[in-house]
């Protein structure tokens, strides 16, 4: 009999220096939604690369060990 294969249901990420866990499959858009962050108000760096195309957030998959920096826009004067 073949042993059962473990199915990964969550992955660990580092977001702004803090370890977080998110259910998989997950995209950058899913992460922002889980953090209740409006994608229009932030810049995201994914594994050292700035995500310039906001339209790619729903299709950019996350993997275990990914490192993300999320920076909010701040207005003022």
OpenMM code with the backbone's topology and positions (N, CA, C; nanometers):
from openmm import Vec3, app, unit

residues = "UNK UNK UNK UNK UNK UNK UNK UNK UNK UNK UNK UNK UNK UNK UNK UNK UNK UNK UNK UNK UNK UNK UNK UNK UNK UNK UNK UNK UNK UNK UNK UNK UNK UNK UNK UNK UNK UNK UNK UNK UNK UNK UNK UNK UNK UNK UNK UNK UNK UNK UNK UNK UNK UNK UNK UNK UNK UNK UNK UNK UNK UNK UNK UNK UNK UNK UNK UNK UNK UNK UNK UNK UNK UNK UNK UNK UNK".split()
positions = [
    Vec3(0.0834, -0.1172, 0.0000),
    Vec3(0.0000, 0.0000, 0.0000),
    Vec3(0.0883, 0.1241, 0.0000),
    Vec3(0.0526, 0.2221, -0.0808),
    Vec3(0.1284, 0.3456, -0.0921),
    Vec3(0.0893, 0.4412, 0.0204),
    Vec3(0.1885, 0.4996, 0.0893),
    Vec3(0.1550, 0.5946, 0.1965),
    Vec3(0.0893, 0.7201, 0.1387),
    Vec3(0.0027, 0.7828, 0.2149),
    Vec3(-0.0629, 0.9028, 0.1651),
    Vec3(0.0376, 1.0154, 0.1430),
    Vec3(0.0099, 1.0982, 0.0441),
    Vec3(0.0949, 1.2119, 0.0126),
    Vec3(0.0453, 1.3317, 0.0924),
    Vec3(0.1368, 1.3994, 0.1588),
    Vec3(0.0992, 1.5181, 0.2364),
    Vec3(0.0660, 1.6315, 0.1408),
    Vec3(-0.0461, 1.6954, 0.1645),
    Vec3(-0.0877, 1.8082, 0.0828),
    Vec3(-0.0666, 1.9351, 0.1644),
    Vec3(0.0087, 2.0265, 0.1064),
    Vec3(0.0366, 2.1519, 0.1755),
    Vec3(-0.0871, 2.2407, 0.1700),
    Vec3(-0.1342, 2.2847, 0.2865),
    Vec3(-0.2529, 2.3697, 0.2915),
    Vec3(-0.2180, 2.5132, 0.3259),
    Vec3(-0.0973, 2.5370, 0.3741),
    Vec3(-0.0534, 2.6718, 0.4086),
    Vec3(0.0971, 2.6812, 0.3874),
    Vec3(0.1425, 2.8032, 0.3605),
    Vec3(0.2857, 2.8282, 0.3450),
    Vec3(0.3244, 2.9423, 0.4373),
    Vec3(0.4529, 2.9461, 0.4707),
    Vec3(0.5062, 3.0536, 0.5537),
    Vec3(0.5782, 3.1544, 0.4653),
    Vec3(0.5513, 3.2815, 0.4932),
    Vec3(0.6121, 3.3928, 0.4210),
    Vec3(0.6715, 3.4895, 0.5230),
    Vec3(0.7510, 3.5824, 0.4739),
    Vec3(0.7964, 3.6938, 0.5565),
    Vec3(0.7398, 3.8199, 0.4927),
    Vec3(0.6566, 3.8914, 0.5703),
    Vec3(0.5922, 4.0129, 0.5213),
    Vec3(0.6351, 4.1272, 0.6122),
    Vec3(0.7064, 4.2239, 0.5538),
    Vec3(0.7581, 4.3383, 0.6298),
    Vec3(0.8317, 4.2924, 0.7557),
    Vec3(0.9113, 4.1876, 0.7399),
    Vec3(0.9952, 4.1387, 0.8482),
    Vec3(0.9270, 4.0463, 0.9476),
    Vec3(0.7970, 4.0215, 0.9293),
    Vec3(0.7241, 3.9342, 1.0212),
    Vec3(0.6841, 3.8052, 0.9500),
    Vec3(0.6978, 3.6949, 1.0213),
    Vec3(0.6584, 3.5664, 0.9650),
    Vec3(0.5064, 3.5558, 0.9657),
    Vec3(0.4511, 3.5127, 0.8523),
    Vec3(0.3059, 3.4948, 0.8379),
    Vec3(0.2808, 3.3642, 0.7660),
    Vec3(0.1619, 3.3140, 0.7846),
    Vec3(0.1199, 3.1926, 0.7162),
    Vec3(-0.0035, 3.2262, 0.6347),
    Vec3(-0.0139, 3.1692, 0.5141),
    Vec3(-0.1295, 3.1923, 0.4281),
    Vec3(-0.1681, 3.0604, 0.3622),
    Vec3(-0.2983, 3.0427, 0.3454),
    Vec3(-0.3482, 2.9213, 0.2800),
    Vec3(-0.3082, 2.9212, 0.1329),
    Vec3(-0.2821, 2.8039, 0.0799),
    Vec3(-0.2459, 2.7905, -0.0614),
    Vec3(-0.3559, 2.7171, -0.1359),
    Vec3(-0.3682, 2.7394, -0.2649),
    Vec3(-0.2863, 2.8303, -0.3457),
    Vec3(-0.3175, 2.9749, -0.3115),
    Vec3(-0.2164, 3.0616, -0.3256),
    Vec3(-0.2329, 3.2023, -0.2926),
    Vec3(-0.1539, 3.2887, -0.3897),
    Vec3(-0.2096, 3.4054, -0.4162),
    Vec3(-0.1443, 3.5038, -0.5013),
    Vec3(-0.1164, 3.6289, -0.4192),
    Vec3(-0.0471, 3.7235, -0.4781),
    Vec3(-0.0239, 3.8499, -0.4095),
    Vec3(-0.1558, 3.9195, -0.3787),
    Vec3(-0.2521, 3.9117, -0.4694),
    Vec3(-0.3835, 3.9716, -0.4442),
    Vec3(-0.4515, 3.9053, -0.3241),
    Vec3(-0.4393, 3.7732, -0.3126),
    Vec3(-0.4972, 3.7019, -0.1979),
    Vec3(-0.4331, 3.7487, -0.0669),
    Vec3(-0.3009, 3.7653, -0.0680),
    Vec3(-0.2317, 3.8102, 0.0523),
    Vec3(-0.2800, 3.9488, 0.0934),
    Vec3(-0.2852, 4.0408, -0.0023),
    Vec3(-0.3299, 4.1764, 0.0302),
    Vec3(-0.4725, 4.1746, 0.0841),
    Vec3(-0.5591, 4.0943, 0.0243),
    Vec3(-0.6976, 4.0840, 0.0718),
    Vec3(-0.7017, 4.0286, 0.2148),
    Vec3(-0.6189, 3.9277, 0.2437),
    Vec3(-0.6193, 3.8688, 0.3776),
    Vec3(-0.5700, 3.9680, 0.4830),
    Vec3(-0.4871, 4.0638, 0.4398),
    Vec3(-0.4360, 4.1670, 0.5296),
    Vec3(-0.5247, 4.2918, 0.5285),
    Vec3(-0.6333, 4.2854, 0.4524),
    Vec3(-0.7273, 4.3976, 0.4375),
    Vec3(-0.6561, 4.5230, 0.3874),
    Vec3(-0.5733, 4.5039, 0.2838),
    Vec3(-0.4981, 4.6135, 0.2233),
    Vec3(-0.5498, 4.6357, 0.0815),
    Vec3(-0.5801, 4.7603, 0.0500),
    Vec3(-0.6229, 4.7991, -0.0838),
    Vec3(-0.4983, 4.8085, -0.1722),
    Vec3(-0.4920, 4.7269, -0.2757),
    Vec3(-0.3742, 4.7211, -0.3627),
    Vec3(-0.3436, 4.8554, -0.4282),
    Vec3(-0.4425, 4.9427, -0.4383),
    Vec3(-0.4213, 5.0734, -0.5012),
    Vec3(-0.3432, 5.1684, -0.4121),
    Vec3(-0.3264, 5.1329, -0.2841),
    Vec3(-0.2616, 5.2243, -0.1895),
    Vec3(-0.1234, 5.1780, -0.1456),
    Vec3(-0.0699, 5.0750, -0.2105),
    Vec3(0.0600, 5.0216, -0.1687),
    Vec3(0.1492, 4.9905, -0.2881),
    Vec3(0.2757, 4.9767, -0.2571),
    Vec3(0.3741, 4.9219, -0.3502),
    Vec3(0.4203, 4.7912, -0.2885),
    Vec3(0.4324, 4.6865, -0.3704),
    Vec3(0.4728, 4.5554, -0.3201),
    Vec3(0.6075, 4.5170, -0.3814),
    Vec3(0.6977, 4.4725, -0.2939),
    Vec3(0.8238, 4.4150, -0.3385),
    Vec3(0.8172, 4.2661, -0.3066),
    Vec3(0.8351, 4.1828, -0.4084),
    Vec3(0.8245, 4.0371, -0.3950),
    Vec3(0.9599, 3.9757, -0.4258),
    Vec3(1.0231, 3.9213, -0.3229),
    Vec3(1.1560, 3.8602, -0.3369),
    Vec3(1.2547, 3.9552, -0.4027),
    Vec3(1.2528, 4.0818, -0.3582),
    Vec3(1.3489, 4.1796, -0.4061),
    Vec3(1.3105, 4.2497, -0.5348),
    Vec3(1.1986, 4.2149, -0.5937),
    Vec3(1.1546, 4.2757, -0.7198),
    Vec3(1.0278, 4.3580, -0.6963),
    Vec3(1.0315, 4.4845, -0.7341),
    Vec3(0.9130, 4.5693, -0.7209),
    Vec3(0.8109, 4.5253, -0.8249),
    Vec3(0.6891, 4.5022, -0.7796),
    Vec3(0.5806, 4.4612, -0.8702),
    Vec3(0.5210, 4.5888, -0.9275),
    Vec3(0.5557, 4.6183, -1.0513),
    Vec3(0.5128, 4.7427, -1.1149),
    Vec3(0.3755, 4.7304, -1.1806),
    Vec3(0.3396, 4.6115, -1.2210),
    Vec3(0.2129, 4.5886, -1.2910),
    Vec3(0.1083, 4.5388, -1.1915),
    Vec3(0.0219, 4.6293, -1.1466),
    Vec3(-0.0817, 4.5912, -1.0490),
    Vec3(-0.1769, 4.4854, -1.1056),
    Vec3(-0.1927, 4.4827, -1.2361),
    Vec3(-0.2808, 4.3824, -1.2968),
    Vec3(-0.2271, 4.2407, -1.2795),
    Vec3(-0.0986, 4.2273, -1.2454),
    Vec3(-0.0397, 4.0940, -1.2276),
    Vec3(-0.0596, 4.0398, -1.0864),
    Vec3(-0.1089, 4.1218, -0.9928),
    Vec3(-0.1246, 4.0759, -0.8541),
    Vec3(-0.2114, 3.9498, -0.8426),
    Vec3(-0.3236, 3.9394, -0.9165),
    Vec3(-0.4066, 3.8189, -0.9033),
    Vec3(-0.3453, 3.6930, -0.9644),
    Vec3(-0.2402, 3.7088, -1.0455),
    Vec3(-0.1814, 3.5915, -1.1110),
    Vec3(-0.0400, 3.5611, -1.0625),
    Vec3(0.0105, 3.6433, -0.9736),
    Vec3(0.1468, 3.6224, -0.9230),
    Vec3(0.1400, 3.5329, -0.8000),
    Vec3(0.1790, 3.4071, -0.8187),
    Vec3(0.1689, 3.3060, -0.7133),
    Vec3(0.2745, 3.3264, -0.6045),
    Vec3(0.2342, 3.2913, -0.4829),
    Vec3(0.3252, 3.2938, -0.3690),
    Vec3(0.3748, 3.1530, -0.3409),
    Vec3(0.4979, 3.1441, -0.2918),
    Vec3(0.5593, 3.0154, -0.2568),
    Vec3(0.6163, 3.0243, -0.1161),
    Vec3(0.6331, 2.9090, -0.0552),
    Vec3(0.6912, 2.9035, 0.0792),
    Vec3(0.8258, 2.9744, 0.0801),
    Vec3(0.8465, 3.0577, 0.1823),
    Vec3(0.9726, 3.1266, 0.1987),
    Vec3(0.9827, 3.2601, 0.1270),
    Vec3(0.8795, 3.2983, 0.0515),
    Vec3(0.8827, 3.4275, -0.0171),
    Vec3(0.8980, 3.5396, 0.0846),
    Vec3(0.9652, 3.6458, 0.0417),
    Vec3(0.9855, 3.7639, 0.1249),
    Vec3(0.9187, 3.8811, 0.0556),
    Vec3(0.8302, 3.9481, 0.1292),
    Vec3(0.7549, 4.0598, 0.0729),
    Vec3(0.7702, 4.1834, 0.1592),
    Vec3(0.7760, 4.2971, 0.0936),
    Vec3(0.7712, 4.4261, 0.1611),
    Vec3(0.6521, 4.4989, 0.1021),
    Vec3(0.5652, 4.5483, 0.1890),
    Vec3(0.4470, 4.6205, 0.1461),
    Vec3(0.4582, 4.7605, 0.2045),
    Vec3(0.4624, 4.8602, 0.1156),
    Vec3(0.4815, 4.9992, 0.1570),
    Vec3(0.3565, 5.0777, 0.1210),
    Vec3(0.2989, 5.1454, 0.2207),
    Vec3(0.1796, 5.2273, 0.1997),
    Vec3(0.2188, 5.3652, 0.1500),
    Vec3(0.1366, 5.4186, 0.0596),
    Vec3(0.1535, 5.5580, 0.0177),
    Vec3(0.1090, 5.6481, 0.1321),
    Vec3(0.1818, 5.7553, 0.1520),
    Vec3(0.1465, 5.8506, 0.2560),
    Vec3(0.1353, 5.9876, 0.1913),
    Vec3(0.0208, 6.0508, 0.2104),
    Vec3(0.0028, 6.1849, 0.1566),
    Vec3(0.0289, 6.2876, 0.2652),
    Vec3(0.0523, 6.4056, 0.2251),
    Vec3(0.0746, 6.5118, 0.3234),
    Vec3(0.1180, 6.6380, 0.2533),
    Vec3(0.1402, 6.7339, 0.3327),
    Vec3(0.1790, 6.8571, 0.2661),
    Vec3(0.2344, 6.9582, 0.3576),
] * unit.nanometer
topology = app.Topology()
chain = topology.addChain("A")
for resn in residues:
    res = topology.addResidue(resn, chain)
    for name in ("N", "CA", "C"):
        topology.addAtom(name, app.Element.getBySymbol(name[0]), res)
